[in-house]
Amino acid sequence: MCALGIGIVGLPNVGKSTLFNAITRAGALAANYPFATIEPNVGRVTVPDERLNALSRVFTKGERVPPIVPTYVEFVDIAGLVKGASQGEGLGNQFLANIREVDAIAHVVRCFEDGNVIHVAGRVDPLDDIEIINTELILADLAGLEKRTQNLQKKAKGGDKEAKEHLAIAEEILKVLGEGQPARAAHIEGPIPKDFGLITTKPVIYVANVGEDQLSQDNELVKKVRDYAAQEGAAVVKISAQIEGELAEMEEDEARAFLHDLGVEESGLDQLVKVGYETLGLITFITSGEKEVRAWTIKKGEKAPEAAGEIHSDLERGFIRAEVIEWDKMVEAGGWAAAKAKGWVRTEGKEYVMKDGDIMNVLHNM
């Protein structure tokens, strides 16, 4: 599948562009005024995975070290918006167009006080910030779906069966949107048609941006965000955008020691990537050998032939069976030959459901 795309959104001056700069080192302008980010910035970030390093060591022969090819997340820093964006205020139209292209939304909210950084509303209130953006997205979906419903009604009157089915879905979602709830709150059996173009079906991860000295314990603002997110079953990641910027300039060992001194185990980026995968139901499987060690991203629940198709479509079409072993078993064994000798390599057929960390070797008929 394509890279996981996470759109970083938030009101002006909440720290989203600072966060984007830190995790991608892309150098997007971070300025103390609204709309510093005019065009969306896109950066690919490799997903840290110690399993790949361990496997690379297993398949190292002399001076020949197999290259590691990790999977990655695509972060999109989308221009800020203000109240009224759904009617085109500020950079609302650009915001809405770009946010439709991502898989999930990382909604950065300000959970720190700093008189030197101006808040667009003149005060720090993360719940109010959340409501502003959520309301604008709901209003945008409402306006777009109302137009589409009119077209569906015309087609349905003409006897179009699919239009009738889609009209029933649209009317149910319109009720929910009209009550001020996102489209994902609607109880719809089956998938929502993609051509509805709904933004509020996308899962949201709330990113609570705190001060440098507030990572180890939640402050009152973060607690409010967690309570709000819990009501809709959303995840919360607490980060300090300023600290992420410092980490980006450090070597791996130095960064690990720095985090330890702060009383945290993972960087904000690692947490955000992990939560993004969990939110979208993604897992990683691995192909490994002396040529390379590579990670692949698939949906949880995919079967072996579908996973093989991520490597190459011919492998899915010609799939016969797969040799599968857990990554840690491969590390313990020290290679394919030893793992097979121990009886740890399984032969799996077309109905095998892949698990996170599986190593797979596809046997196929080209």
Sequence and secondary structure as in RCSB ss.txt:
>XXXX:A:sequence
MCALGIGIVGLPNVGKSTLFNAITRAGALAANYPFATIEPNVGRVTVPDERLNALSRVFTKGERVPPIVPTYVEF
VDIAGLVKGASQGEGLGNQFLANIREVDAIAHVVRCFEDGNVIHVAGRVDPLDDIEIINTELILADLAGLEKRTQ
NLQKKAKGGDKEAKEHLAIAEEILKVLGEGQPARAAHIEGPIPKDFGLITTKPVIYVANVGEDQLSQDNELVKKV
RDYAAQEGAAVVKISAQIEGELAEMEEDEARAFLHDLGVEESGLDQLVKVGYETLGLITFITSGEKEVRAWTIKK
GEKAPEAAGEIHSDLERGFIRAEVIEWDKMVEAGGWAAAKAKGWVRTEGKEYVMKDGDIMNVLHNM
>XXXX:A:secstr
   EEEEEE STTSSHHHHHHHHH       SSTT   S EEEEEE   HHHHHHHHHT BTTB   EE  EEEE
EE     TTGGGT TTHHHHHHHHTT SEEEEEEE    TTS  TTSS  HHHHHHHHHHHHHHHHHHHHHHHHH
HHHHHHHTT HHHHHHHHHHHHHHHHHHTT  GGGS  SS   GGG  STTS EEEEEE  TT SSS  HHHHHH
HHHHHHTT EEEEE HHHHHHHHTS HHHHHHHHHHHT SS HHHHHHHHHHHHHTEEEEEEESSS EEEEEEET
T BHHHHHHHH HHHHHTEEEEEEEEHHHHHHHTSHHHHHHTT  EEE TT B  TTEEEEEEE  
